[in-house]
Amino acid sequence: MLAGCASMAPPPTLPEPPVPAQFPMAGPAVEAGAPASAAALAWSDAFPDPQLHAPIALALAHNRDLRAAALRVQEAQAQRRIQGAEAWPAVGASIDTQRARVPGDLNASGQPIVSSQYRVGLGLADWELDFWGRLRSLDDAALHNEMASAEAWRAAALSIVGQVVQGWLALRELDERLRLAREAVDSRNESLRIFTRRVEVGATSRLDLAQVRVLAEQARALSAQLAQQRAQQANALALLVGAPLPPAMAEPPADPRLPERVVAPVAAGLPSQLLADRPDIASAEHQLRAAHASIGAARAAFFPRIALTGSLGTASAELDHLFHSGSRAWAFAPSVSLPLFTAGRLRASLDLAELRRDMAVAAYEKAIQSAFRDVADALAARRWLADQLAVQREALAAQSERARLARLRYDAGSAAFLEVLDAQRDLLAAEQQRVQTQRALLSSQVALYTALGGGSRVLAAAGASPRP
């Protein structure tokens, strides 16, 4: 009879995705050799550089935000167990004893009476028969809340992976920029030594020496600034990882150049795939289903509540007769309660549940739109940053040639040293900008992988569960 109780929750219909059917700038099969979905590509395969494996593994094991997300999953699991227990009768054992004295003027004999009563039994307290599916709806809501928490943990894990890679790229960018700045410092210090000697022998003016000194001091200032940024970025990455960085990352490497690619090729696919591949969208969907179930519980509250209370045991006025034949005692007290007047509380509870359902619909649609934008932004960045990097490489080659020719013109006496000063200053700026753009292009590759729910299917198929 209980299994046949129907839920009063409305059908959990999902709205149509409020996004176009195609990603902008996705093109056909974006990259040859790309898997059918980024969600099927585990992070260990997506990031082939072995230097990244250790910090990602450390972050997944020690990041405190991820640990808090795991604890929220366990909290939701406990809440579901509590809610699920409401559908079962609560049976308890009891041992009662009572001894009382009644004065003589309160009984017919006129003599005081001392009486005793002993009882041992099992009791069933207020077990609700879920005819209208109220408890089932609440259990469904708790189940979907638990699943939403698990998906939120997976989303946090994927986000942590992306943040670690982005932090590593930022660190490598600063390493390469710092290398270029220090090379500029060495070169300009040598120029300063040469011009100092020229001034001493009267071969050049003190103005040229001052200009060379300005150039050297600017390079030193940039080097110090980049060293500070590098130390702060390492601290931020250590906080993200939640443990000391591996020695290979704590100090600048011997060759700090950025790689040409940091992520294996991935295909953008269709926006409809995001509904299955993005854990944050799956979490919003479960929250929407939980809101639908809560409406069923609010509707069932309008109907009669049927509950059973009973006990079975043995009772006697003498302790040694407690288990004799004929001492059996039982009680059975079913109850039916129907709300007649609640001052609008039940109606308001139903309205609140429906409003929360509408809010969950809006949150679900917003999650889809945000995911679509994440992918679209990553595709646009990958498309245009590649063009910018090509232009900046050509501009860097032109600046290098300009600096070389300016120095030759100065040595031949055809130009003032100010021309050399401007050319070398612009060359250093072009080198710095090229590194920044290259890192931005690599970051767009990482952003695309994470925006497509990279590795989420592998994580779910492996039965990954959050551990605090």
C-alpha positions as CSV (number, residue, x, y, z in Angstrom):
1,M,0.0,0.0,0.0
2,L,2.8,2.4,0.9
3,A,4.7,1.5,-2.3
4,G,1.7,2.5,-4.4
5,C,1.5,6.0,-2.9
6,A,1.8,8.5,-5.7
7,S,3.9,11.7,-5.4
8,M,2.1,15.0,-5.8
9,A,5.3,16.7,-7.2
10,P,4.9,18.2,-10.7
11,P,6.7,16.5,-13.5
12,P,10.4,17.6,-13.4
13,T,10.4,19.3,-16.8
14,L,13.6,21.1,-17.9
15,P,13.5,24.3,-19.9
16,E,15.0,24.5,-23.4
17,P,18.6,25.6,-23.3
18,P,18.5,29.4,-23.8
19,V,21.6,29.4,-26.1
20,P,22.3,29.1,-29.8
21,A,22.7,25.6,-31.3
22,Q,26.3,26.3,-32.4
23,F,29.3,28.0,-30.7
24,P,30.7,31.1,-32.4
25,M,34.1,30.6,-34.1
26,A,33.9,26.8,-33.4
27,G,34.3,25.9,-37.0
28,P,34.2,22.2,-38.2
29,A,36.3,19.7,-36.4
30,V,38.3,22.2,-34.6
31,E,41.6,20.3,-34.4
32,A,42.7,17.1,-36.0
33,G,43.2,14.3,-33.6
34,A,40.9,15.9,-30.9
35,P,38.7,13.5,-28.9
36,A,35.0,13.5,-29.4
37,S,34.6,15.4,-26.2
38,A,36.9,17.2,-23.8
39,A,34.9,15.6,-21.0
40,A,36.3,12.2,-22.1
41,L,39.9,13.4,-21.8
42,A,41.4,13.0,-18.3
43,W,43.5,15.8,-16.9
44,S,46.6,13.5,-16.9
45,D,46.2,13.0,-20.6
46,A,45.1,16.6,-21.3
47,F,48.2,18.1,-19.9
48,P,51.2,16.1,-21.2
49,D,53.8,18.2,-19.4
50,P,55.0,16.0,-16.5
51,Q,55.8,19.1,-14.5
52,L,52.1,19.7,-14.1
53,H,51.1,16.3,-12.8
54,A,52.6,16.7,-9.3
55,P,51.0,20.1,-8.4
56,I,47.6,19.0,-9.8
57,A,47.7,15.8,-7.7
58,L,48.7,17.8,-4.7
59,A,45.9,20.3,-5.2
60,L,43.3,17.6,-5.6
61,A,44.5,16.1,-2.3
62,H,45.1,19.2,-0.2
63,N,43.2,22.2,-1.5
64,R,41.0,23.5,1.3
65,D,38.2,24.7,-0.9
66,L,37.9,21.3,-2.4
67,R,38.0,19.7,1.0
68,A,35.1,22.0,2.1
69,A,33.1,20.9,-1.0
70,A,33.7,17.3,0.0
71,L,32.4,17.9,3.5
72,R,29.3,19.5,2.0
73,V,28.7,16.3,0.1
74,Q,29.0,14.3,3.3
75,E,26.6,16.8,5.0
76,A,24.1,16.3,2.2
77,Q,24.4,12.5,2.5
78,A,23.8,12.7,6.3
79,Q,20.7,14.9,5.7
80,R,19.4,12.4,3.2
81,R,19.8,9.5,5.6
82,I,18.0,11.5,8.2
83,Q,15.1,12.3,5.8
84,G,15.0,8.7,4.6
85,A,14.6,7.4,8.1
86,E,11.3,9.4,8.4
87,A,9.5,6.8,6.2
88,W,10.3,4.0,8.7
89,P,8.7,3.4,12.0
90,A,10.8,4.3,15.1
91,V,10.7,1.4,17.4
92,G,12.1,1.8,20.9
93,A,12.4,-0.4,24.0
94,S,11.2,0.9,27.4
95,I,11.4,-0.2,31.0
96,D,9.0,1.7,33.3
97,T,8.4,1.4,37.0
98,Q,6.1,3.4,39.2
99,R,5.4,3.4,42.9
100,A,2.7,5.6,44.4
101,R,1.0,6.2,47.8
102,V,-2.7,7.4,47.9
103,P,-3.9,8.9,51.2
104,G,-6.9,7.3,53.0
105,D,-9.2,10.2,52.5
106,L,-8.8,9.8,48.7
107,N,-10.0,6.2,48.5
108,A,-13.0,4.2,49.5
109,S,-11.2,2.1,52.2
110,G,-10.2,5.1,54.2
111,Q,-6.7,3.6,54.6
112,P,-3.6,4.8,52.7
113,I,-2.7,2.5,49.8
114,V,0.8,2.0,48.3
115,S,0.8,0.6,44.8
116,S,3.5,-0.4,42.3
117,Q,3.5,-0.9,38.6
118,Y,6.2,-2.4,36.3
119,R,6.2,-2.4,32.5
120,V,8.6,-3.7,29.9
121,G,7.8,-3.4,26.2
122,L,8.4,-2.2,22.7
123,G,6.8,1.0,21.4
124,L,6.0,2.5,18.0
125,A,5.7,6.3,18.1
126,D,3.8,8.4,15.6
127,W,4.6,6.5,12.4
128,E,3.2,8.4,9.5
129,L,1.6,6.4,6.7
130,D,2.7,8.2,3.6
131,F,-0.5,8.0,1.6
132,W,0.0,11.3,-0.2
133,G,3.8,11.0,-0.9
134,R,4.9,13.8,1.4
135,L,7.8,11.8,2.9
136,R,8.7,10.4,-0.5
137,S,8.8,13.9,-2.0
138,L,11.1,15.1,0.8
139,D,13.3,12.0,0.3
140,D,13.5,12.8,-3.4
141,A,14.5,16.4,-2.6
142,A,17.2,15.2,-0.2
143,L,18.5,12.8,-2.8
144,H,18.8,15.5,-5.5
145,N,20.4,17.8,-3.0
146,E,23.0,15.1,-2.3
147,M,23.6,14.6,-6.0
148,A,23.8,18.4,-6.6
149,S,26.5,18.5,-3.9
150,A,28.4,15.7,-5.5
151,E,28.3,17.5,-8.9
152,A,29.4,20.7,-7.2
153,W,32.4,18.9,-5.8
154,R,33.3,17.6,-9.3
155,A,32.9,21.1,-10.7
156,A,35.2,22.4,-7.9
157,A,37.8,19.6,-8.7
158,L,37.8,20.6,-12.4
159,S,38.1,24.2,-11.5
160,I,41.1,23.5,-9.2
161,V,42.8,21.6,-12.1
162,G,42.3,24.6,-14.4
163,Q,43.5,27.1,-11.8
164,V,46.6,25.1,-11.1
165,V,47.6,25.0,-14.8
166,Q,46.8,28.7,-15.1
167,G,48.9,29.5,-12.1
168,W,51.8,27.4,-13.5
169,L,51.5,29.3,-16.8
170,A,51.6,32.6,-15.0
171,L,54.7,31.5,-13.1
172,R,56.4,30.4,-16.4
173,E,55.4,33.7,-18.0
174,L,57.1,35.7,-15.2
175,D,60.1,33.4,-15.4
176,E,60.6,34.1,-19.1
177,R,60.0,37.8,-18.7
178,L,62.4,37.9,-15.8
179,R,65.0,36.1,-17.9
180,L,64.6,38.7,-20.7
181,A,64.8,41.5,-18.2
182,R,68.0,40.2,-16.6
183,E,69.5,39.7,-20.0
184,A,68.7,43.3,-20.7
185,V,70.3,44.3,-17.4
186,D,73.5,42.4,-18.3
187,S,73.6,43.9,-21.7
188,R,73.0,47.5,-20.5
189,N,75.5,47.1,-17.7
190,E,78.1,46.2,-20.3
191,S,77.1,49.2,-22.4
192,L,77.3,51.4,-19.2
193,R,80.9,50.1,-18.6
194,I,81.9,50.9,-22.2
195,F,80.4,54.4,-22.2
196,T,81.9,55.1,-18.8
197,R,85.3,54.3,-20.3
198,R,84.6,56.4,-23.4
199,V,83.7,59.4,-21.2
200,E,87.0,58.9,-19.3
201,V,89.0,59.1,-22.6
202,G,86.8,61.9,-24.0
203,A,85.4,59.8,-26.9
204,T,81.7,60.5,-26.0
205,S,79.6,63.0,-24.1
206,R,78.4,62.8,-20.6
207,L,74.8,63.1,-22.0
208,D,75.2,59.8,-23.8
209,L,76.5,58.2,-20.6
210,A,73.5,59.5,-18.6
211,Q,71.1,58.1,-21.3
212,V,72.9,54.7,-21.0
213,R,72.6,54.8,-17.2
214,V,68.8,55.6,-17.5
215,L,68.4,52.6,-19.8
216,A,70.2,50.3,-17.4
217,E,68.3,51.5,-14.4
218,Q,65.0,51.0,-16.2
219,A,66.0,47.4,-16.9
220,R,67.0,46.9,-13.2
221,A,63.6,48.3,-12.0
222,L,61.7,46.0,-14.4
223,S,63.8,43.0,-13.2
224,A,63.0,43.8,-9.5
225,Q,59.3,44.3,-10.3
226,L,59.1,40.9,-12.1
227,A,61.0,39.2,-9.3
228,Q,58.4,40.5,-6.8
229,Q,55.5,39.3,-9.0
230,R,57.2,35.9,-9.4
231,A,57.5,35.4,-5.6
232,Q,53.8,36.5,-5.1
233,Q,52.6,34.2,-7.9
234,A,54.5,31.3,-6.3
235,N,52.9,32.0,-3.0
236,A,49.4,32.1,-4.6
237,L,50.1,28.8,-6.4
238,A,51.2,27.3,-3.1
239,L,48.0,28.4,-1.4
240,L,46.0,26.9,-4.3
241,V,47.9,23.6,-4.1
242,G,47.5,23.6,-0.3
243,A,51.0,22.2,0.2
244,P,54.6,23.3,-0.5
245,L,55.3,23.5,-4.2
246,P,57.6,20.9,-5.8
247,P,61.2,22.0,-5.9
248,A,61.0,22.2,-9.7
249,M,58.4,24.9,-9.4
250,A,59.7,26.8,-6.4
251,E,62.7,28.2,-8.3
252,P,62.9,29.4,-11.9
253,P,64.0,26.6,-14.2
254,A,67.1,26.6,-16.3
255,D,65.1,27.2,-19.5
256,P,61.9,29.1,-18.5
257,R,60.5,29.5,-22.0
258,L,56.8,28.9,-22.4
259,P,55.8,25.8,-24.3
260,E,54.0,26.1,-27.7
261,R,51.1,24.1,-26.4
262,V,50.0,23.1,-22.9
263,V,46.8,21.2,-23.6
264,A,46.1,18.3,-25.9
265,P,43.8,19.2,-28.8
266,V,40.1,19.4,-27.9
267,A,37.0,19.8,-30.0
268,A,34.3,22.3,-29.0
269,G,31.4,20.1,-30.0
270,L,27.8,21.4,-29.6
271,P,26.3,23.4,-26.8
272,S,23.9,20.6,-26.1
273,Q,26.9,18.5,-24.9
274,L,27.5,20.9,-22.1
275,L,24.3,19.7,-20.4
276,A,25.9,16.4,-19.8
277,D,29.6,17.4,-19.6
278,R,29.5,20.4,-17.2
279,P,29.2,19.4,-13.5
280,D,27.9,22.9,-12.6
281,I,25.0,22.5,-15.0
282,A,24.3,19.0,-13.6
283,S,24.3,20.4,-10.1
284,A,21.8,23.2,-11.1
285,E,19.6,20.5,-12.7
286,H,19.6,18.4,-9.5
287,Q,18.7,21.5,-7.5
288,L,15.8,22.1,-9.9
289,R,14.6,18.5,-9.5
290,A,14.8,19.0,-5.7
291,A,12.7,22.1,-6.0
292,H,10.0,20.1,-7.9
293,A,10.0,17.4,-5.2
294,S,9.6,20.1,-2.5
295,I,6.4,21.2,-4.3
296,G,5.0,17.7,-3.9
297,A,5.7,17.7,-0.2
298,A,4.0,21.1,0.1
299,R,0.9,19.9,-1.7
300,A,0.7,16.7,0.4
301,A,0.6,18.8,3.5
302,F,-3.0,19.9,2.6
303,F,-4.3,16.3,3.0
304,P,-5.0,14.3,6.1
305,R,-2.0,13.0,8.0
306,I,-2.4,9.4,9.2
307,A,-0.1,8.2,12.0
308,L,0.2,5.1,14.1
309,T,1.3,4.9,17.7
310,G,1.4,1.6,19.7
311,S,3.2,-0.5,22.2
312,L,3.5,-4.2,23.1
313,G,4.9,-5.7,26.2
314,T,4.2,-7.0,29.7
315,A,3.0,-5.2,32.8
316,S,2.4,-6.2,36.4
317,A,1.9,-4.7,39.9
318,E,4.6,-7.1,41.2
319,L,8.1,-7.2,39.8
320,D,8.3,-11.0,40.1
321,H,5.1,-11.4,38.2
322,L,6.2,-9.3,35.3
323,F,6.8,-12.1,32.9
324,H,4.0,-14.5,34.1
325,S,1.3,-15.6,31.7
326,G,-1.5,-13.1,31.5
327,S,0.7,-10.1,32.0
328,R,0.8,-9.1,28.4
329,A,-0.1,-5.5,27.7
330,W,-0.6,-3.6,24.4
331,A,-1.9,-0.4,23.1
332,F,-2.8,0.8,19.6
333,A,-3.6,4.4,18.9
334,P,-4.0,5.4,15.2
335,S,-4.6,9.1,14.5
336,V,-5.9,11.1,11.6
337,S,-5.4,14.9,11.5
338,L,-6.7,17.2,8.8
339,P,-5.7,20.8,8.7
340,L,-8.7,23.0,8.7
341,F,-7.4,26.5,9.6
342,T,-3.7,27.3,9.5
343,A,-3.9,31.1,8.9
344,G,-2.6,30.6,5.3
345,R,0.6,28.8,6.4
346,L,0.1,25.8,4.1
347,R,-0.8,28.0,1.1
348,A,2.3,30.2,1.8
349,S,4.5,27.1,2.1
350,L,3.3,25.9,-1.3
351,D,3.8,29.4,-2.8
352,L,7.3,29.4,-1.4
353,A,8.1,26.0,-2.9
354,E,6.9,27.1,-6.3
355,L,8.9,30.3,-6.1
356,R,12.0,28.4,-5.2
357,R,11.3,26.1,-8.2
358,D,11.1,29.2,-10.4
359,M,14.4,30.5,-8.9
360,A,16.0,27.1,-9.6
361,V,14.8,27.3,-13.2
362,A,16.4,30.7,-13.5
363,A,19.6,29.4,-11.9
364,Y,19.7,26.4,-14.3
365,E,19.3,28.6,-17.3
366,K,21.9,31.0,-16.0
367,A,24.3,28.1,-15.5
368,I,23.8,27.1,-19.2
369,Q,24.3,30.6,-20.4
370,S,27.4,31.0,-18.3
371,A,28.8,27.8,-19.6
372,F,28.1,28.8,-23.2
373,R,29.9,32.1,-22.6
374,D,32.9,30.4,-21.1
375,V,33.3,28.3,-24.2
376,A,32.6,31.2,-26.6
377,D,35.1,33.4,-24.8
378,A,37.8,30.7,-24.9
379,L,37.2,30.0,-28.6
380,A,37.4,33.8,-29.4
381,A,40.6,34.1,-27.3
382,R,42.2,31.2,-29.0
383,R,41.2,32.5,-32.5
384,W,42.4,36.1,-32.0
385,L,45.3,35.6,-29.7
386,A,46.9,33.4,-32.3
387,D,46.7,36.2,-34.8
388,Q,48.0,38.7,-32.2
389,L,50.9,36.5,-31.3
390,A,51.9,36.1,-35.0
391,V,51.7,39.9,-35.4
392,Q,53.8,40.5,-32.3
393,R,56.4,38.1,-33.4
394,E,56.8,40.0,-36.7
395,A,56.8,43.2,-34.7
396,L,59.5,41.8,-32.4
397,A,61.7,40.9,-35.4
398,A,61.2,44.4,-36.8
399,Q,62.1,46.0,-33.4
400,S,65.3,43.8,-33.2
401,E,66.3,45.0,-36.6
402,R,65.5,48.6,-35.7
403,A,67.7,48.4,-32.6
404,R,70.6,46.8,-34.6
405,L,70.4,49.5,-37.3
406,A,70.1,52.3,-34.7
407,R,73.3,51.1,-33.0
408,L,75.1,51.0,-36.3
409,R,74.0,54.5,-37.2
410,Y,75.2,55.8,-33.8
411,D,78.5,54.0,-34.1
412,A,78.9,55.6,-37.6
413,G,78.1,59.0,-36.2
414,S,74.9,59.3,-38.3
415,A,72.4,59.4,-35.3
416,A,72.2,60.6,-31.8
417,F,72.2,58.0,-29.0
418,L,68.6,59.0,-28.2
419,E,67.6,56.9,-31.2
420,V,69.4,53.9,-29.8
421,L,67.8,54.5,-26.4
422,D,64.3,54.5,-27.9
423,A,64.9,51.5,-30.0
424,Q,66.3,49.4,-27.1
425,R,63.4,50.5,-24.8
426,D,60.9,49.5,-27.5
427,L,62.6,46.2,-28.1
428,L,62.4,45.2,-24.4
429,A,58.7,46.2,-24.3
430,A,58.0,44.1,-27.4
431,E,59.8,41.1,-25.9
432,Q,57.7,41.4,-22.8
433,Q,54.5,41.8,-24.7
434,R,55.2,38.8,-26.9
435,V,55.6,36.6,-23.8
436,Q,52.4,38.0,-22.2
437,T,50.4,37.3,-25.4
438,Q,51.9,33.8,-25.7
439,R,50.8,33.0,-22.2
440,A,47.3,34.4,-22.8
441,L,47.0,32.1,-25.8
442,L,48.1,29.1,-23.7
443,S,45.6,30.2,-21.0
444,S,42.8,30.2,-23.6
445,Q,43.6,26.5,-24.4
446,V,43.3,25.7,-20.7
447,A,40.1,27.8,-20.4
448,L,38.5,25.9,-23.3
449,Y,39.3,22.5,-21.8
450,T,37.8,23.5,-18.4
451,A,34.8,25.3,-20.0
452,L,33.9,22.1,-21.9
453,G,33.9,20.1,-18.7
454,G,37.3,18.6,-19.3
455,G,37.7,15.2,-17.7
456,S,34.2,15.2,-16.1
457,R,33.1,11.9,-17.7
458,V,36.3,10.2,-16.8
459,L,35.9,11.4,-13.2
460,A,32.4,10.1,-13.0
461,A,33.2,6.8,-14.7
462,A,36.0,6.2,-12.3
463,G,33.6,6.5,-9.4
464,A,35.5,9.4,-8.0
465,S,34.0,10.4,-4.7
466,P,34.9,13.4,-2.5
467,R,37.2,12.8,0.4
468,P,37.7,15.4,3.1
